[in-house]
């Protein structure tokens, strides 16, 4: 069975190594996706080699692409990829909307942390002259106790 390395015709079957190479993933990853049901079980030769058809290739491409944009295995399992594209779009829209909401929350928290650290850094590098040069009280947001420690 000849395999065209550039195109996949409906009647062509390709082996796991070729599909993994096309998707830039490992054969282990493909086997895992098959095992957990994200892609269908391919046909096997008498010697046990996996042969993927065009539908397997399309499904594997979709799964790999969605993983690369950040969908989790659990999210992929919940998607009904084999249903009509309208339902898939709606499900993906919902998942991506939730991811954007979570990222926006994370960004807000990180921005707050950055502003706090920036203020503490400025307090550290601009220690008032009346304080000892090794004073870090402003960084810690406490009343200066350095002169009392002497």
Buried (B, 14 or more C-beta within 10 A) or exposed (E): EEEEEEEBEEEBBBBBEBBBBBBEBEBEBBBBBBEEEBBBEBEEEEEEEBBBBBEBBBBBBBBBEBBEEEBEEEBBEEBEBEEEEEEBEEBBEEBBEEBEEEEEEEEEEEEEEEEEEEEBEEBBEEBEEEBEEEBBBBBEEEEBEBEEEE
